[in-house]
Amino acid sequence: MKAMLIMLAAVFVLAACQTMEGFGRDVEKVGGKIEEKAKK
């Protein structure tokens, strides 16, 4: 039972990392768009 909980926690941690990586890319894109608008 303990091993199963550890594996489940590991899956959630890995999923969270992927989610945060995607979120970081999205924020970077938005920042780039704002920067382009500011230059004009």
Secondary structure, 3 states (H helix, E strand, C coil): CHHHHHHHHHHHHHHHHHHHHHHHHHHHHHHHHHHHHHHC
